[in-house]
C-alpha cells in the first residue's frame, strides 16, 4: 500500500516532487493543505495545482487522521484520550491542565519493551512502535481539547528513543511553520537512558529538551527496577548528559520516581545528590502512583526533597495530575479500552 502523505516532512515532500518531475517549491502548499487546512482528499488539496495533486496521488494516499476511541476526564481537569491504532495497537495521550497553559503528553509506542517494574505500560510489553502519523494524530486530538496547548512532552507510553526515527519525524512535522508551527523548545523528550540517541541529540540541530528518568542512584537497585540499566548504566548515561549540557549550553530535566521504602531512604537521596552533582538540571520528584489509582502521599516525599535541597540540588515535587483516571506518571496502560 502507498505511504500516507501525512507522515512526510516538508523536505520529504520536496524530494518526492523533484522525483516526480514537479517543482519542489509546491511542497509548502502541499504541507499546509494537509497539516493546517485539514485536507482529506489527495485529489483536491486546497492551494495546490491539480497536476501536482495527481502526481502525488501516484505515490501516496491521504487517509483520515485516526481519532480517539474514548475520552476520560479527571476531577482536576486532566483528560486522557484512548486510541486504537491499526493492528489493535492501543495507546493513550493526556492533556494536563496548568496554571497558565496546558500540556500534551504523547505516547511514542503502544506498550513498552523496557519492563520498568513500577510502570503499568512496562507490564504490557511492546505491541509496536507508533508511526509519525499516529503521533501527530495524538497531538491533533490534544489540540482539539486545548486550543491553548503550550507544551508537549513525550512521557506517555513507550520509550521515545527506541522509536526515535518516527518521533523525530513527528517533531519535524509538528514544528513546521507551514503546519502547526509548535516550537521545538516547548517539546520535551523523556528517556530512561538510551545513550546513542542522547549523543545524536547532542550533535543534532533539534532544539527539543531532554528529560532523563533516573529511577535509582544505586546500580543494583536500578537494574532491578529499570532493566535498561544493564544495557546503558546510569553512570554512563549521565556522562552523556553532561556532554549534552556542555555542548548545547542546556539544562536537562531529571526525573526520579519515589517508591516508598524502595528508593526513598536517606542513603538514596545522598547517593543521588552525589551522582548528579555539577549537572545543570532541575530534578522532578514524582510520588509513585500504583496502577489504577492515586498513591498515598508519604511524609518521606517532602523529607526526601529537603535532603536533596540541603545537598544543593534544585529538587521539585511534581504535582501529579489525573491519578483518578490512571493518567498520572507510570499509569498509562490503556486499561479503559477493552481488548478486541
Ligand atoms: S517507565 Fe517508560 S521506559 Fe520504563 S517501562 Fe514505563 S514507559 Fe517504558
py3Dmol code that shows the C-alpha trace and the ligand (Angstrom):
import py3Dmol

protein = """\
ATOM      1  CA  UNK A   1       0.000   0.000   0.000  1.00  0.00           C
ATOM      2  CA  UNK A   2       1.174   3.550  -0.764  1.00  0.00           C
ATOM      3  CA  UNK A   3       2.581   5.519   2.187  1.00  0.00           C
ATOM      4  CA  UNK A   4       0.457   8.215   3.820  1.00  0.00           C
ATOM      5  CA  UNK A   5       1.367  11.752   2.739  1.00  0.00           C
ATOM      6  CA  UNK A   6       0.674  12.879   6.336  1.00  0.00           C
ATOM      7  CA  UNK A   7       3.793  11.126   7.550  1.00  0.00           C
ATOM      8  CA  UNK A   8       6.128  13.190   5.345  1.00  0.00           C
ATOM      9  CA  UNK A   9       8.110  16.247   6.399  1.00  0.00           C
ATOM     10  CA  UNK A  10       8.216  19.226   4.049  1.00  0.00           C
ATOM     11  CA  UNK A  11      11.740  18.180   2.990  1.00  0.00           C
ATOM     12  CA  UNK A  12      10.401  14.694   2.156  1.00  0.00           C
ATOM     13  CA  UNK A  13       7.650  16.253   0.046  1.00  0.00           C
ATOM     14  CA  UNK A  14      10.176  18.437  -1.770  1.00  0.00           C
ATOM     15  CA  UNK A  15      12.233  15.339  -2.584  1.00  0.00           C
ATOM     16  CA  UNK A  16       9.115  13.465  -3.712  1.00  0.00           C
ATOM     17  CA  UNK A  17       8.041  16.313  -6.002  1.00  0.00           C
ATOM     18  CA  UNK A  18      11.519  16.534  -7.507  1.00  0.00           C
ATOM     19  CA  UNK A  19      11.408  12.795  -8.163  1.00  0.00           C
ATOM     20  CA  UNK A  20       8.037  13.227  -9.880  1.00  0.00           C
ATOM     21  CA  UNK A  21       9.405  15.965 -12.134  1.00  0.00           C
ATOM     22  CA  UNK A  22       7.413  18.678 -10.324  1.00  0.00           C
ATOM     23  CA  UNK A  23       8.688  21.893  -8.753  1.00  0.00           C
ATOM     24  CA  UNK A  24       9.803  21.300  -5.134  1.00  0.00           C
ATOM     25  CA  UNK A  25       8.526  24.819  -4.354  1.00  0.00           C
ATOM     26  CA  UNK A  26       4.993  23.356  -4.201  1.00  0.00           C
ATOM     27  CA  UNK A  27       5.918  21.373  -1.084  1.00  0.00           C
ATOM     28  CA  UNK A  28       4.963  24.230   1.272  1.00  0.00           C
ATOM     29  CA  UNK A  29       1.454  24.459  -0.182  1.00  0.00           C
ATOM     30  CA  UNK A  30       1.045  20.670  -0.021  1.00  0.00           C
ATOM     31  CA  UNK A  31       2.220  20.582   3.590  1.00  0.00           C
ATOM     32  CA  UNK A  32      -0.070  23.442   4.558  1.00  0.00           C
ATOM     33  CA  UNK A  33      -3.069  21.823   2.871  1.00  0.00           C
ATOM     34  CA  UNK A  34      -2.525  18.595   4.799  1.00  0.00           C
ATOM     35  CA  UNK A  35      -1.409  19.833   8.212  1.00  0.00           C
ATOM     36  CA  UNK A  36      -3.111  23.182   8.624  1.00  0.00           C
ATOM     37  CA  UNK A  37      -6.087  23.214   6.301  1.00  0.00           C
ATOM     38  CA  UNK A  38      -7.235  19.716   7.173  1.00  0.00           C
ATOM     39  CA  UNK A  39      -7.330  18.327   3.620  1.00  0.00           C
ATOM     40  CA  UNK A  40      -8.652  14.790   3.373  1.00  0.00           C
ATOM     41  CA  UNK A  41      -8.790  14.348  -0.415  1.00  0.00           C
ATOM     42  CA  UNK A  42      -5.451  13.982  -2.133  1.00  0.00           C
ATOM     43  CA  UNK A  43      -7.054  14.755  -5.490  1.00  0.00           C
ATOM     44  CA  UNK A  44      -8.084  18.227  -4.290  1.00  0.00           C
ATOM     45  CA  UNK A  45      -5.518  19.768  -1.987  1.00  0.00           C
ATOM     46  CA  UNK A  46      -6.525  23.406  -1.429  1.00  0.00           C
ATOM     47  CA  UNK A  47      -3.994  25.808  -2.932  1.00  0.00           C
ATOM     48  CA  UNK A  48      -2.133  23.050  -4.812  1.00  0.00           C
ATOM     49  CA  UNK A  49      -2.242  22.762  -8.646  1.00  0.00           C
ATOM     50  CA  UNK A  50      -4.348  19.798  -9.813  1.00  0.00           C
ATOM     51  CA  UNK A  51      -1.380  18.441 -11.794  1.00  0.00           C
ATOM     52  CA  UNK A  52       0.731  18.261  -8.600  1.00  0.00           C
ATOM     53  CA  UNK A  53      -2.107  16.528  -6.697  1.00  0.00           C
ATOM     54  CA  UNK A  54      -2.400  13.972  -9.466  1.00  0.00           C
ATOM     55  CA  UNK A  55       1.342  13.324  -9.470  1.00  0.00           C
ATOM     56  CA  UNK A  56       1.411  12.822  -5.689  1.00  0.00           C
ATOM     57  CA  UNK A  57      -1.584  10.517  -5.944  1.00  0.00           C
ATOM     58  CA  UNK A  58       0.542   8.083  -7.945  1.00  0.00           C
ATOM     59  CA  UNK A  59       2.825   7.518  -4.943  1.00  0.00           C
ATOM     60  CA  UNK A  60       0.845   8.365  -1.808  1.00  0.00           C
ATOM     61  CA  UNK A  61      -2.507   8.082  -0.058  1.00  0.00           C
ATOM     62  CA  UNK A  62      -4.100  10.575   2.314  1.00  0.00           C
ATOM     63  CA  UNK A  63      -6.024   8.710   4.956  1.00  0.00           C
ATOM     64  CA  UNK A  64      -8.185  10.463   7.569  1.00  0.00           C
ATOM     65  CA  UNK A  65      -6.256  11.157  10.745  1.00  0.00           C
ATOM     66  CA  UNK A  66      -7.025   8.482  13.390  1.00  0.00           C
ATOM     67  CA  UNK A  67      -9.406   9.717  16.096  1.00  0.00           C
ATOM     68  CA  UNK A  68      -9.508   8.704  19.768  1.00  0.00           C
ATOM     69  CA  UNK A  69     -11.912   5.926  20.645  1.00  0.00           C
ATOM     70  CA  UNK A  70     -12.621   7.187  24.151  1.00  0.00           C
ATOM     71  CA  UNK A  71     -12.043  10.150  26.383  1.00  0.00           C
ATOM     72  CA  UNK A  72     -11.866  10.215  30.182  1.00  0.00           C
ATOM     73  CA  UNK A  73     -11.889  13.382  32.268  1.00  0.00           C
ATOM     74  CA  UNK A  74     -10.439  13.639  35.777  1.00  0.00           C
ATOM     75  CA  UNK A  75     -11.705  15.830  38.600  1.00  0.00           C
ATOM     76  CA  UNK A  76      -8.660  18.118  38.218  1.00  0.00           C
ATOM     77  CA  UNK A  77      -9.342  18.765  34.514  1.00  0.00           C
ATOM     78  CA  UNK A  78      -6.861  16.216  33.141  1.00  0.00           C
ATOM     79  CA  UNK A  79      -8.179  14.456  30.053  1.00  0.00           C
ATOM     80  CA  UNK A  80      -6.986  11.108  28.757  1.00  0.00           C
ATOM     81  CA  UNK A  81      -7.598  10.101  25.146  1.00  0.00           C
ATOM     82  CA  UNK A  82      -7.500   6.473  24.119  1.00  0.00           C
ATOM     83  CA  UNK A  83      -6.582   5.411  20.600  1.00  0.00           C
ATOM     84  CA  UNK A  84      -6.916   2.068  18.937  1.00  0.00           C
ATOM     85  CA  UNK A  85      -4.461   2.245  16.062  1.00  0.00           C
ATOM     86  CA  UNK A  86      -4.119  -0.262  13.208  1.00  0.00           C
ATOM     87  CA  UNK A  87      -3.489  -3.826  14.299  1.00  0.00           C
ATOM     88  CA  UNK A  88      -5.222  -3.218  17.643  1.00  0.00           C
ATOM     89  CA  UNK A  89      -2.285  -1.153  18.930  1.00  0.00           C
ATOM     90  CA  UNK A  90      -3.645   0.696  21.963  1.00  0.00           C
ATOM     91  CA  UNK A  91      -2.091   3.968  23.046  1.00  0.00           C
ATOM     92  CA  UNK A  92      -3.070   6.882  25.218  1.00  0.00           C
ATOM     93  CA  UNK A  93      -2.283  10.566  25.371  1.00  0.00           C
ATOM     94  CA  UNK A  94      -3.092  13.041  28.105  1.00  0.00           C
ATOM     95  CA  UNK A  95      -3.917  16.758  28.267  1.00  0.00           C
ATOM     96  CA  UNK A  96      -2.592  18.190  31.515  1.00  0.00           C
ATOM     97  CA  UNK A  97      -4.050  21.487  32.716  1.00  0.00           C
ATOM     98  CA  UNK A  98      -1.678  24.017  34.245  1.00  0.00           C
ATOM     99  CA  UNK A  99      -1.979  27.429  35.833  1.00  0.00           C
ATOM    100  CA  UNK A 100      -1.310  29.369  32.636  1.00  0.00           C
ATOM    101  CA  UNK A 101      -1.074  26.700  29.978  1.00  0.00           C
ATOM    102  CA  UNK A 102      -1.964  23.168  29.020  1.00  0.00           C
ATOM    103  CA  UNK A 103       0.470  20.408  28.163  1.00  0.00           C
ATOM    104  CA  UNK A 104       0.038  17.419  25.877  1.00  0.00           C
ATOM    105  CA  UNK A 105       1.686  14.171  26.977  1.00  0.00           C
ATOM    106  CA  UNK A 106       2.075  11.850  23.966  1.00  0.00           C
ATOM    107  CA  UNK A 107       2.883   8.166  23.584  1.00  0.00           C
ATOM    108  CA  UNK A 108       5.642   7.008  21.262  1.00  0.00           C
ATOM    109  CA  UNK A 109       4.863   3.273  21.384  1.00  0.00           C
ATOM    110  CA  UNK A 110       1.892   1.000  22.064  1.00  0.00           C
ATOM    111  CA  UNK A 111       3.237  -0.639  25.212  1.00  0.00           C
ATOM    112  CA  UNK A 112       6.936  -0.663  26.012  1.00  0.00           C
ATOM    113  CA  UNK A 113       9.755  -3.189  25.930  1.00  0.00           C
ATOM    114  CA  UNK A 114      11.759  -1.646  28.785  1.00  0.00           C
ATOM    115  CA  UNK A 115       9.986  -3.511  31.581  1.00  0.00           C
ATOM    116  CA  UNK A 116      10.347  -0.959  34.393  1.00  0.00           C
ATOM    117  CA  UNK A 117       8.748  -2.731  37.337  1.00  0.00           C
ATOM    118  CA  UNK A 118       6.852   0.320  38.683  1.00  0.00           C
ATOM    119  CA  UNK A 119       5.231   1.180  35.341  1.00  0.00           C
ATOM    120  CA  UNK A 120       1.858  -0.033  34.067  1.00  0.00           C
ATOM    121  CA  UNK A 121       2.976   0.436  30.449  1.00  0.00           C
ATOM    122  CA  UNK A 122       6.049  -1.689  31.062  1.00  0.00           C
ATOM    123  CA  UNK A 123       3.847  -4.528  32.321  1.00  0.00           C
ATOM    124  CA  UNK A 124       2.114  -4.637  28.918  1.00  0.00           C
ATOM    125  CA  UNK A 125       5.263  -5.368  26.922  1.00  0.00           C
ATOM    126  CA  UNK A 126       5.666  -3.837  23.484  1.00  0.00           C
ATOM    127  CA  UNK A 127       2.872  -4.196  20.938  1.00  0.00           C
ATOM    128  CA  UNK A 128       4.609  -1.993  18.379  1.00  0.00           C
ATOM    129  CA  UNK A 129       6.146   1.411  17.809  1.00  0.00           C
ATOM    130  CA  UNK A 130       3.829   4.172  16.635  1.00  0.00           C
ATOM    131  CA  UNK A 131       4.160   5.800  13.224  1.00  0.00           C
ATOM    132  CA  UNK A 132       4.724   9.548  12.756  1.00  0.00           C
ATOM    133  CA  UNK A 133       1.081   9.859  11.652  1.00  0.00           C
ATOM    134  CA  UNK A 134      -0.125   8.155  14.850  1.00  0.00           C
ATOM    135  CA  UNK A 135       1.980  10.517  16.949  1.00  0.00           C
ATOM    136  CA  UNK A 136       0.665  13.541  15.029  1.00  0.00           C
ATOM    137  CA  UNK A 137      -2.892  12.190  15.487  1.00  0.00           C
ATOM    138  CA  UNK A 138      -2.430  12.292  19.280  1.00  0.00           C
ATOM    139  CA  UNK A 139      -1.185  15.866  19.089  1.00  0.00           C
ATOM    140  CA  UNK A 140      -4.134  16.970  16.940  1.00  0.00           C
ATOM    141  CA  UNK A 141      -6.587  15.297  19.329  1.00  0.00           C
ATOM    142  CA  UNK A 142      -4.966  17.094  22.282  1.00  0.00           C
ATOM    143  CA  UNK A 143      -5.131  20.371  20.368  1.00  0.00           C
ATOM    144  CA  UNK A 144      -8.862  19.927  19.868  1.00  0.00           C
ATOM    145  CA  UNK A 145      -9.142  19.524  23.649  1.00  0.00           C
ATOM    146  CA  UNK A 146      -6.951  22.503  24.442  1.00  0.00           C
ATOM    147  CA  UNK A 147      -6.513  25.277  21.905  1.00  0.00           C
ATOM    148  CA  UNK A 148      -4.067  26.966  24.300  1.00  0.00           C
ATOM    149  CA  UNK A 149      -1.711  23.993  24.252  1.00  0.00           C
ATOM    150  CA  UNK A 150       1.716  25.441  25.009  1.00  0.00           C
ATOM    151  CA  UNK A 151       3.975  22.492  25.649  1.00  0.00           C
ATOM    152  CA  UNK A 152       4.356  18.903  24.636  1.00  0.00           C
ATOM    153  CA  UNK A 153       6.117  16.060  26.393  1.00  0.00           C
ATOM    154  CA  UNK A 154       6.911  12.574  25.163  1.00  0.00           C
ATOM    155  CA  UNK A 155       6.294  10.967  28.535  1.00  0.00           C
ATOM    156  CA  UNK A 156       3.339   8.753  27.671  1.00  0.00           C
ATOM    157  CA  UNK A 157       3.523   5.090  26.747  1.00  0.00           C
ATOM    158  CA  UNK A 158       6.818   3.801  25.367  1.00  0.00           C
ATOM    159  CA  UNK A 159      10.480   4.762  25.283  1.00  0.00           C
ATOM    160  CA  UNK A 160      10.739   7.543  22.656  1.00  0.00           C
ATOM    161  CA  UNK A 161      14.428   6.876  21.990  1.00  0.00           C
ATOM    162  CA  UNK A 162      13.607   3.291  20.966  1.00  0.00           C
ATOM    163  CA  UNK A 163      11.326   4.758  18.274  1.00  0.00           C
ATOM    164  CA  UNK A 164      13.472   7.781  17.623  1.00  0.00           C
ATOM    165  CA  UNK A 165      13.235   7.951  13.820  1.00  0.00           C
ATOM    166  CA  UNK A 166       9.427   8.155  13.963  1.00  0.00           C
ATOM    167  CA  UNK A 167       9.386  10.508  16.968  1.00  0.00           C
ATOM    168  CA  UNK A 168      11.904  12.759  15.224  1.00  0.00           C
ATOM    169  CA  UNK A 169       9.819  12.711  12.048  1.00  0.00           C
ATOM    170  CA  UNK A 170       6.699  13.707  14.043  1.00  0.00           C
ATOM    171  CA  UNK A 171       8.626  16.517  15.782  1.00  0.00           C
ATOM    172  CA  UNK A 172       9.708  17.900  12.397  1.00  0.00           C
ATOM    173  CA  UNK A 173       6.124  17.750  11.120  1.00  0.00           C
ATOM    174  CA  UNK A 174       4.697  19.461  14.226  1.00  0.00           C
ATOM    175  CA  UNK A 175       7.229  22.288  14.276  1.00  0.00           C
ATOM    176  CA  UNK A 176       6.989  23.178  10.566  1.00  0.00           C
ATOM    177  CA  UNK A 177       5.942  26.798  10.033  1.00  0.00           C
ATOM    178  CA  UNK A 178       3.528  25.715   7.269  1.00  0.00           C
ATOM    179  CA  UNK A 179       1.842  23.342   9.701  1.00  0.00           C
ATOM    180  CA  UNK A 180       1.229  23.681  13.452  1.00  0.00           C
ATOM    181  CA  UNK A 181       4.483  25.589  13.961  1.00  0.00           C
ATOM    182  CA  UNK A 182       4.820  24.231  17.501  1.00  0.00           C
ATOM    183  CA  UNK A 183       8.113  25.432  18.950  1.00  0.00           C
ATOM    184  CA  UNK A 184      10.732  22.738  19.463  1.00  0.00           C
ATOM    185  CA  UNK A 185      11.902  24.357  22.711  1.00  0.00           C
ATOM    186  CA  UNK A 186       8.430  23.659  24.081  1.00  0.00           C
ATOM    187  CA  UNK A 187       8.834  19.938  23.402  1.00  0.00           C
ATOM    188  CA  UNK A 188      10.493  17.591  25.892  1.00  0.00           C
ATOM    189  CA  UNK A 189      11.557  14.039  25.119  1.00  0.00           C
ATOM    190  CA  UNK A 190      11.962  11.770  28.126  1.00  0.00           C
ATOM    191  CA  UNK A 191      14.176   8.689  28.160  1.00  0.00           C
ATOM    192  CA  UNK A 192      15.191   6.057  30.647  1.00  0.00           C
ATOM    193  CA  UNK A 193      18.671   6.416  29.130  1.00  0.00           C
ATOM    194  CA  UNK A 194      19.381   5.326  25.542  1.00  0.00           C
ATOM    195  CA  UNK A 195      22.924   6.654  25.212  1.00  0.00           C
ATOM    196  CA  UNK A 196      23.350   6.583  21.389  1.00  0.00           C
ATOM    197  CA  UNK A 197      20.291   8.803  20.932  1.00  0.00           C
ATOM    198  CA  UNK A 198      21.392  11.222  23.670  1.00  0.00           C
ATOM    199  CA  UNK A 199      24.657  11.509  21.722  1.00  0.00           C
ATOM    200  CA  UNK A 200      22.779  12.010  18.462  1.00  0.00           C
ATOM    201  CA  UNK A 201      20.652  14.710  20.045  1.00  0.00           C
ATOM    202  CA  UNK A 202      23.797  16.414  21.353  1.00  0.00           C
ATOM    203  CA  UNK A 203      25.163  16.669  17.805  1.00  0.00           C
ATOM    204  CA  UNK A 204      21.847  17.460  16.080  1.00  0.00           C
ATOM    205  CA  UNK A 205      20.251  20.805  15.311  1.00  0.00           C
ATOM    206  CA  UNK A 206      16.980  19.814  17.014  1.00  0.00           C
ATOM    207  CA  UNK A 207      16.098  22.214  19.843  1.00  0.00           C
ATOM    208  CA  UNK A 208      13.841  19.851  21.801  1.00  0.00           C
ATOM    209  CA  UNK A 209      14.559  19.471  25.507  1.00  0.00           C
ATOM    210  CA  UNK A 210      15.863  16.330  27.140  1.00  0.00           C
ATOM    211  CA  UNK A 211      14.493  14.628  30.248  1.00  0.00           C
ATOM    212  CA  UNK A 212      16.079  11.562  31.841  1.00  0.00           C
ATOM    213  CA  UNK A 213      14.372   9.179  34.227  1.00  0.00           C
ATOM    214  CA  UNK A 214      16.874   8.269  36.955  1.00  0.00           C
ATOM    215  CA  UNK A 215      14.828   5.689  38.945  1.00  0.00           C
ATOM    216  CA  UNK A 216      17.631   4.904  41.423  1.00  0.00           C
ATOM    217  CA  UNK A 217      21.187   6.010  42.028  1.00  0.00           C
ATOM    218  CA  UNK A 218      22.386   2.598  43.181  1.00  0.00           C
ATOM    219  CA  UNK A 219      23.207   0.475  40.080  1.00  0.00           C
ATOM    220  CA  UNK A 220      21.968  -2.821  41.541  1.00  0.00           C
ATOM    221  CA  UNK A 221      18.687  -1.349  42.693  1.00  0.00           C
ATOM    222  CA  UNK A 222      18.255   0.458  39.382  1.00  0.00           C
ATOM    223  CA  UNK A 223      18.894  -2.736  37.419  1.00  0.00           C
ATOM    224  CA  UNK A 224      16.084  -4.395  39.378  1.00  0.00           C
ATOM    225  CA  UNK A 225      13.645  -1.511  38.828  1.00  0.00           C
ATOM    226  CA  UNK A 226      14.652  -0.480  35.288  1.00  0.00           C
ATOM    227  CA  UNK A 227      16.283  -3.311  33.319  1.00  0.00           C
ATOM    228  CA  UNK A 228      17.680  -0.778  30.809  1.00  0.00           C
ATOM    229  CA  UNK A 229      20.403  -0.198  33.433  1.00  0.00           C
ATOM    230  CA  UNK A 230      22.014  -3.460  32.272  1.00  0.00           C
ATOM    231  CA  UNK A 231      22.348  -2.095  28.726  1.00  0.00           C
ATOM    232  CA  UNK A 232      23.034   1.569  29.498  1.00  0.00           C
ATOM    233  CA  UNK A 233      24.240   2.053  33.093  1.00  0.00           C
ATOM    234  CA  UNK A 234      23.129   5.333  34.642  1.00  0.00           C
ATOM    235  CA  UNK A 235      26.717   6.460  35.254  1.00  0.00           C
ATOM    236  CA  UNK A 236      27.386   6.318  31.502  1.00  0.00           C
ATOM    237  CA  UNK A 237      24.003   7.862  30.729  1.00  0.00           C
ATOM    238  CA  UNK A 238      24.837  10.819  32.957  1.00  0.00           C
ATOM    239  CA  UNK A 239      28.281  11.165  31.349  1.00  0.00           C
ATOM    240  CA  UNK A 240      26.457  11.544  28.002  1.00  0.00           C
ATOM    241  CA  UNK A 241      24.046  14.019  29.641  1.00  0.00           C
ATOM    242  CA  UNK A 242      26.961  16.123  30.944  1.00  0.00           C
ATOM    243  CA  UNK A 243      28.344  16.319  27.377  1.00  0.00           C
ATOM    244  CA  UNK A 244      24.869  17.213  26.071  1.00  0.00           C
ATOM    245  CA  UNK A 245      24.542  20.057  28.589  1.00  0.00           C
ATOM    246  CA  UNK A 246      28.036  21.376  27.859  1.00  0.00           C
ATOM    247  CA  UNK A 247      27.724  21.198  24.064  1.00  0.00           C
ATOM    248  CA  UNK A 248      24.303  22.809  23.968  1.00  0.00           C
ATOM    249  CA  UNK A 249      24.585  25.141  26.947  1.00  0.00           C
ATOM    250  CA  UNK A 250      21.384  23.487  28.092  1.00  0.00           C
ATOM    251  CA  UNK A 251      19.771  22.271  31.256  1.00  0.00           C
ATOM    252  CA  UNK A 252      18.394  18.777  31.474  1.00  0.00           C
ATOM    253  CA  UNK A 253      15.284  17.713  33.334  1.00  0.00           C
ATOM    254  CA  UNK A 254      15.957  14.796  35.650  1.00  0.00           C
ATOM    255  CA  UNK A 255      13.061  12.720  36.948  1.00  0.00           C
ATOM    256  CA  UNK A 256      13.034  10.490  39.992  1.00  0.00           C
ATOM    257  CA  UNK A 257      10.036   8.362  40.836  1.00  0.00           C
ATOM    258  CA  UNK A 258       9.750   7.869  44.605  1.00  0.00           C
ATOM    259  CA  UNK A 259       8.891   4.302  45.525  1.00  0.00           C
ATOM    260  CA  UNK A 260       8.100   4.127  49.254  1.00  0.00           C
ATOM    261  CA  UNK A 261      10.630   2.028  51.147  1.00  0.00           C
ATOM    262  CA  UNK A 262      12.492   1.133  47.953  1.00  0.00           C
ATOM    263  CA  UNK A 263      14.436   4.159  46.690  1.00  0.00           C
ATOM    264  CA  UNK A 264      13.398   6.916  49.116  1.00  0.00           C
ATOM    265  CA  UNK A 265      15.747   6.239  52.026  1.00  0.00           C
ATOM    266  CA  UNK A 266      18.180   8.918  53.283  1.00  0.00           C
ATOM    267  CA  UNK A 267      21.039   6.883  51.797  1.00  0.00           C
ATOM    268  CA  UNK A 268      19.278   7.092  48.403  1.00  0.00           C
ATOM    269  CA  UNK A 269      18.989  10.880  48.464  1.00  0.00           C
ATOM    270  CA  UNK A 270      22.657  11.202  49.479  1.00  0.00           C
ATOM    271  CA  UNK A 271      23.787   8.866  46.675  1.00  0.00           C
ATOM    272  CA  UNK A 272      21.552  10.665  44.196  1.00  0.00           C
ATOM    273  CA  UNK A 273      22.883  14.118  45.108  1.00  0.00           C
ATOM    274  CA  UNK A 274      26.449  12.872  44.662  1.00  0.00           C
ATOM    275  CA  UNK A 275      25.663  11.214  41.325  1.00  0.00           C
ATOM    276  CA  UNK A 276      24.163  14.302  39.674  1.00  0.00           C
ATOM    277  CA  UNK A 277      26.497  16.879  41.220  1.00  0.00           C
ATOM    278  CA  UNK A 278      27.522  19.527  38.698  1.00  0.00           C
ATOM    279  CA  UNK A 279      24.868  18.672  36.101  1.00  0.00           C
ATOM    280  CA  UNK A 280      22.860  21.785  35.168  1.00  0.00           C
ATOM    281  CA  UNK A 281      19.465  20.362  35.916  1.00  0.00           C
ATOM    282  CA  UNK A 282      16.100  20.591  37.517  1.00  0.00           C
ATOM    283  CA  UNK A 283      15.178  17.430  39.400  1.00  0.00           C
ATOM    284  CA  UNK A 284      11.499  16.496  39.496  1.00  0.00           C
ATOM    285  CA  UNK A 285      10.461  14.109  42.251  1.00  0.00           C
ATOM    286  CA  UNK A 286       7.431  12.058  41.256  1.00  0.00           C
ATOM    287  CA  UNK A 287       5.436  10.349  44.024  1.00  0.00           C
ATOM    288  CA  UNK A 288       4.554   6.812  42.935  1.00  0.00           C
ATOM    289  CA  UNK A 289       1.028   6.137  41.708  1.00  0.00           C
ATOM    290  CA  UNK A 290       0.084   2.461  41.684  1.00  0.00           C
ATOM    291  CA  UNK A 291      -1.785   1.251  38.570  1.00  0.00           C
ATOM    292  CA  UNK A 292      -5.464   2.114  38.736  1.00  0.00           C
ATOM    293  CA  UNK A 293      -5.478   4.843  41.370  1.00  0.00           C
ATOM    294  CA  UNK A 294      -3.720   7.653  43.192  1.00  0.00           C
ATOM    295  CA  UNK A 295      -0.941   6.729  45.600  1.00  0.00           C
ATOM    296  CA  UNK A 296      -0.892   7.849  49.195  1.00  0.00           C
ATOM    297  CA  UNK A 297       1.389  10.825  49.801  1.00  0.00           C
ATOM    298  CA  UNK A 298       4.015   9.819  52.346  1.00  0.00           C
ATOM    299  CA  UNK A 299       5.898  12.224  54.642  1.00  0.00           C
ATOM    300  CA  UNK A 300       9.107  10.839  53.145  1.00  0.00           C
ATOM    301  CA  UNK A 301       8.367  12.643  49.873  1.00  0.00           C
ATOM    302  CA  UNK A 302       8.878  16.091  51.457  1.00  0.00           C
ATOM    303  CA  UNK A 303      11.786  14.890  53.570  1.00  0.00           C
ATOM    304  CA  UNK A 304      13.499  13.416  50.507  1.00  0.00           C
ATOM    305  CA  UNK A 305      13.103  16.742  48.712  1.00  0.00           C
ATOM    306  CA  UNK A 306      14.527  18.642  51.703  1.00  0.00           C
ATOM    307  CA  UNK A 307      17.534  16.309  51.897  1.00  0.00           C
ATOM    308  CA  UNK A 308      18.295  16.994  48.239  1.00  0.00           C
ATOM    309  CA  UNK A 309      17.824  20.748  48.580  1.00  0.00           C
ATOM    310  CA  UNK A 310      20.189  20.716  51.556  1.00  0.00           C
ATOM    311  CA  UNK A 311      22.721  18.940  49.327  1.00  0.00           C
ATOM    312  CA  UNK A 312      22.447  21.737  46.752  1.00  0.00           C
ATOM    313  CA  UNK A 313      20.055  20.084  44.262  1.00  0.00           C
ATOM    314  CA  UNK A 314      17.223  22.064  42.631  1.00  0.00           C
ATOM    315  CA  UNK A 315      14.597  19.493  43.589  1.00  0.00           C
ATOM    316  CA  UNK A 316      10.886  19.977  42.961  1.00  0.00           C
ATOM    317  CA  UNK A 317       7.852  17.894  43.747  1.00  0.00           C
ATOM    318  CA  UNK A 318       5.798  17.200  40.678  1.00  0.00           C
ATOM    319  CA  UNK A 319       2.112  17.933  41.121  1.00  0.00           C
ATOM    320  CA  UNK A 320       0.585  14.684  39.941  1.00  0.00           C
ATOM    321  CA  UNK A 321      -2.500  15.013  37.796  1.00  0.00           C
ATOM    322  CA  UNK A 322      -5.188  12.651  36.636  1.00  0.00           C
ATOM    323  CA  UNK A 323      -4.419   9.762  39.015  1.00  0.00           C
ATOM    324  CA  UNK A 324      -8.160   9.033  39.416  1.00  0.00           C
ATOM    325  CA  UNK A 325      -8.360   8.146  35.700  1.00  0.00           C
ATOM    326  CA  UNK A 326      -4.968   6.372  35.625  1.00  0.00           C
ATOM    327  CA  UNK A 327      -3.455   9.222  33.631  1.00  0.00           C
ATOM    328  CA  UNK A 328      -0.614  10.049  36.013  1.00  0.00           C
ATOM    329  CA  UNK A 329       3.013   9.115  35.555  1.00  0.00           C
ATOM    330  CA  UNK A 330       3.570   5.373  35.158  1.00  0.00           C
ATOM    331  CA  UNK A 331      -0.141   4.567  35.000  1.00  0.00           C
ATOM    332  CA  UNK A 332      -0.835   4.537  31.252  1.00  0.00           C
ATOM    333  CA  UNK A 333      -1.877   1.069  30.243  1.00  0.00           C
ATOM    334  CA  UNK A 334      -4.947   1.527  28.034  1.00  0.00           C
ATOM    335  CA  UNK A 335      -6.981  -0.231  30.742  1.00  0.00           C
ATOM    336  CA  UNK A 336     -10.059   1.720  29.742  1.00  0.00           C
ATOM    337  CA  UNK A 337     -10.217   0.103  26.320  1.00  0.00           C
ATOM    338  CA  UNK A 338     -11.309  -3.487  26.265  1.00  0.00           C
ATOM    339  CA  UNK A 339      -9.132  -5.663  24.017  1.00  0.00           C
ATOM    340  CA  UNK A 340     -10.746  -6.813  20.773  1.00  0.00           C
TER     341      UNK A 340
END
"""
ligand_1 = """\
8
LIG
S 8.822 3.919 32.627
Fe 8.960 4.495 30.460
S 10.663 3.218 29.698
Fe 10.018 2.277 31.648
S 8.502 0.696 31.047
Fe 7.367 2.608 31.500
S 7.098 3.590 29.503
Fe 8.755 2.084 29.288
"""
view = py3Dmol.view(width=600, height=400)
view.addModel(protein, "pdb")
view.setStyle({"model": 0}, {"cartoon": {"style": "trace"}})
view.addModel(ligand_1, "xyz")
view.setStyle({"model": 1}, {"stick": {}})
view.zoomTo()
view.show()
